[in-house]
Amino acid sequence: MSRLKRNLGYQTVYQILAVGIPLITSPYLSRVLGAEGLGIYSYTYSIVYYFMLFAVLGLSKYGMRQIAQSKTREEVSRNFCGLFVCQLISAGLSLAAYVIYVTAFSAKYQLFFLIELLYLLSECVNINWLYFGLEEFKLTVTRSIFVKLLTTASLFVFVRRKEDLAVYVFILAFGQLLSNLLLWIRLKKYVDFVPVGAADIVRHIKPNLMLFIPVIASSVYHMMDKTMLGYFSTETQSGYYYNADKLLNIPFTAVIGCCNVIMAQISVLVRDEKAEEYRALQGKSLKVGMLVSSALCFGIAAVSDLFCPMFFGGAFQPTVVLAKWFAIVILIKTVSTITCSACLIPLKKDGIYIFSVILGAAVNFIANYYMIKVLDMGALGATIGTLIAEAVVMVTQSCVFAFSARQNRYHIRQVFASQIFLLPGAMMFAAVQWVNRMLAFRAAVNLLIEIALGAVIYIGLTLLCLLAVKDQDILPMCRQAVRRLTGRRQ
């Protein structure tokens, strides 16, 4: 467990940076590139993203699981080489298909599509799944921090006006390529290049494709909103949605990062048949996830009226309503993401995962078409469609997993136990909204007061709730943190 804590620590450091950098760049880019410029990038990236998915198939989860469950260096090396050859084949085919698409069907934004070819090249050499499976998060975090700082500095130096949109796209795409290339520097320390035969490659195809089905379905309904907005609405509406979606994804990257660590750890516990330990870790993961996501959900909803116009600029006033809807998505998505990473993938319940995301994709497509095309609701329609789809996925995953076998019924109890944090979140939201109507200072001062007040209320009420139910997961962690802080002061 000490390794788990260390890896979570690395992820925490990275996520602080991952949250902090967009807080600096988003206001600048919103004012320089505007809603239309960001909308163009959002649409073109949503197209290239589909080809990126076919480049790596289901390796992000299948590859990590295979490496995590390999017991020797020889087994790791053989699995890595077989999986990477599969990746090269799929990436090569995807690259060829993308070149045909760009030259034949994308005359309108062809320059941006050509620059985004770098994204596909980066997927050809993407071996993050190896290091995640080996639980070597220090290396991936160090690399990511370096590249993020480099790209951030480049954005402020080279992107200065609306006409620099192509430069903006190049910086982001090249940054991702550089990030993936840097992982190859230390590769020989962990694996040996061994010859692989057809059997070593073929045995990975079916399970890889099986996990690709939910990956493509899930990613399609995450990107479908931006693509359908590009087709059925305007670039400006796409820009509103892009920034509101970013406001959700900035904090949610912390949940995803922790899930990668937890999935690798639970895969090892499942391999070693330590049922009680991995069930305890699943329950603790849900509680920690809901502790964080409840604060984010109700906090973002409470301060969005002040935060969005000040953060993105007055031209992005419509993102206020979108942010409130997206805040609810954080809660729902946390439960489904942890259920997937801590239950379905490590326990090889791939069928449940596949069914849930295909159902979610279908629901999202229908909801998007009706709200964006028929009702002409633009970005708001896409946001509501996302909320409905995420709710369907969450309910399906949790219920089907829990009732698929008697020994899985504990999951429903864990989900309900984690909802204790909704009460402190709701009371924080009500208090901050009431104070918002009373304050008459400048917007920035009001925002700081509301954030500070909300934090005090949420932490205080959460501790009272945990004490009332005699919690055995979060409270021991809090006591340990207090003891460490007290010890340092002494």
Secondary structure as GFF3:
##gff-version 3
##sequence-region A 1 490
A	DSSP	alpha_helix	2	56	.	.	.	ID=ss1
A	DSSP	alpha_helix	59	68	.	.	.	ID=ss2
A	DSSP	alpha_helix	73	105	.	.	.	ID=ss3
A	DSSP	alpha_helix	110	115	.	.	.	ID=ss4
A	DSSP	alpha_helix	117	124	.	.	.	ID=ss5
A	DSSP	alpha_helix	128	133	.	.	.	ID=ss6
A	DSSP	alpha_helix	137	158	.	.	.	ID=ss7
A	DSSP	three_ten_helix	162	164	.	.	.	ID=ss8
A	DSSP	alpha_helix	165	182	.	.	.	ID=ss9
A	DSSP	three_ten_helix	187	189	.	.	.	ID=ss10
A	DSSP	alpha_helix	198	232	.	.	.	ID=ss11
A	DSSP	alpha_helix	235	271	.	.	.	ID=ss12
A	DSSP	alpha_helix	275	312	.	.	.	ID=ss13
A	DSSP	three_ten_helix	314	316	.	.	.	ID=ss14
A	DSSP	alpha_helix	319	339	.	.	.	ID=ss15
A	DSSP	pi_helix	340	344	.	.	.	ID=ss16
A	DSSP	alpha_helix	350	368	.	.	.	ID=ss17
A	DSSP	pi_helix	369	374	.	.	.	ID=ss18
A	DSSP	alpha_helix	378	404	.	.	.	ID=ss19
A	DSSP	three_ten_helix	406	408	.	.	.	ID=ss20
A	DSSP	alpha_helix	410	417	.	.	.	ID=ss21
A	DSSP	three_ten_helix	418	421	.	.	.	ID=ss22
A	DSSP	alpha_helix	422	438	.	.	.	ID=ss23
A	DSSP	alpha_helix	443	468	.	.	.	ID=ss24
A	DSSP	alpha_helix	474	489	.	.	.	ID=ss25
###
